[in-house]
Amino acid sequence: MYLHLGKDISVEKDSVIGVFDLDNASQSALTRDFLTRAEKGGRVVSVSDELPKSFVVCDSPSRTGVYLSQMNTSTLLKRSKTAGL
C-alpha cells in the first residue's frame, strides 16, 4: 500500500517513520538541525510548489528521505488510515 503525499508522489506505507507538522516540529532546534542536515545531504524532496505544511520521514533500504508536503498532518493521517497505515 502507498500513501499519496501530493502531486505525483507516493511512498510505501511500510517506509513511513513519521508525519510531522512543520510549524510545530520546527520549533525544536533538534528538528531544525535534522532538516538542515537532510537538505544538505540531498534527502529532502518537495512534493509541491506551495508552502509546505508538513513533512514525512521515510526509511527505505537505500536511504532515509524527507518529503515536504503542502497537506496538513490531519489530511495525511486520514489518507494513511485508508492506505492501511
C-alpha positions in Angstrom: 0.0 0.0 0.0 1.0 3.6 -0.7 0.5 7.0 1.0 -0.1 9.8 -1.5 1.8 12.9 -0.4 0.9 15.3 -3.1 1.3 15.9 -6.9 2.6 12.6 -8.3 4.5 11.5 -5.1 3.5 8.4 -3.1 5.6 6.4 -0.6 5.3 2.9 0.5 3.4 2.7 3.8 6.0 0.4 5.4 8.7 3.1 4.8 6.9 5.8 6.8 8.6 6.6 10.1 6.5 9.7 11.0 4.4 12.6 9.8 5.1 15.9 11.4 3.5 19.4 11.4 6.2 21.6 10.0 5.3 24.7 12.1 5.2 22.9 15.4 8.1 20.5 14.9 10.5 23.1 13.5 10.4 25.0 16.8 12.8 22.4 18.2 16.5 23.0 17.5 17.0 19.3 17.0 14.3 19.1 14.4 15.7 22.1 12.6 19.2 20.5 12.7 17.8 17.3 11.3 16.0 19.1 8.4 19.1 21.1 7.6 21.3 18.1 7.5 18.8 16.2 5.4 18.6 19.1 2.9 22.4 19.4 2.7 22.6 15.6 2.2 20.2 15.8 -0.7 17.5 13.8 1.0 14.7 16.4 1.0 12.0 16.2 -1.7 9.4 18.9 -2.0 6.2 17.5 -3.4 4.6 20.8 -4.1 5.3 24.3 -5.3 3.2 25.6 -2.4 4.3 26.4 1.1 4.8 23.1 3.0 2.7 22.4 6.0 4.1 19.0 7.0 7.0 16.7 6.4 7.1 12.9 6.2 10.2 11.0 7.2 10.6 7.7 5.3 13.2 5.0 5.6 13.9 2.6 2.8 16.8 0.1 2.4 18.7 2.6 0.3 18.3 5.8 2.3 16.2 8.0 4.6 14.1 10.6 2.8 12.2 13.7 4.0 9.2 14.7 1.9 7.8 18.3 2.3 4.1 18.3 1.6 1.5 21.1 1.2 -1.0 18.9 3.0 -1.6 19.2 6.7 -1.0 16.3 9.1 -4.7 15.6 9.6 -5.2 15.1 5.8 -2.2 12.8 5.7 -3.5 10.9 8.7 -6.8 10.3 7.0 -5.0 9.1 3.9 -2.8 6.8 5.9 -5.9 5.1 7.5 -7.3 4.4 4.1 -3.9 3.1 3.0 -3.8 0.8 6.0 -1.0 2.5 8.0 
